[in-house]
Amino acid sequence: MVVKIVPNDKANPPGKLADAELHFNDGVLDGLKLIGFAVWERRSGGGRNVTFPARQYSVNGERRSFALLRPIADAASQERVRDLVLQAYAEYEETATEAAS
């Protein structure tokens, strides 16, 4: 699996740094990608956050959402994906900084 970073060059919405996609290159999912991840600057300033693909729905006029990629049993499995996306974004940033120099 490869994480592809798509920078948010428009700076809209504020705080969104990039979109991320998981590209599968082996097994049953070979040739497919999972979209809907996003890398955000934390509002408190200290670091980055990753949001997962989600679907929105309404209950009594209130908008809610639920994650489309959820752990079966081990909640730490989401953290592994989050860390993988953050690592890919850090590598993207490093490459972009080197290219600008």
Rosetta blueprint (number, residue, H / E / L):
1 M L
2 V E
3 V E
4 K E
5 I E
6 V E
7 P E
8 N L
9 D L
10 K L
11 A L
12 N L
13 P L
14 P L
15 G L
16 K E
17 L E
18 A E
19 D E
20 A E
21 E E
22 L E
23 H E
24 F L
25 N L
26 D L
27 G H
28 V H
29 L H
30 D L
31 G L
32 L L
33 K E
34 L E
35 I E
36 G E
37 F E
38 A E
39 V E
40 W E
41 E E
42 R L
43 R L
44 S L
45 G L
46 G L
47 G L
48 R E
49 N E
50 V E
51 T E
52 F L
53 P L
54 A E
55 R E
56 Q E
57 Y E
58 S E
59 V E
60 N L
61 G L
62 E E
63 R E
64 R E
65 S E
66 F E
67 A E
68 L L
69 L L
70 R L
71 P L
72 I L
73 A L
74 D L
75 A L
76 A H
77 S H
78 Q H
79 E H
80 R H
81 V H
82 R H
83 D H
84 L H
85 V H
86 L H
87 Q H
88 A H
89 Y H
90 A H
91 E H
92 Y H
93 E H
94 E H
95 T H
96 A H
97 T H
98 E H
99 A H
100 A H
101 S L
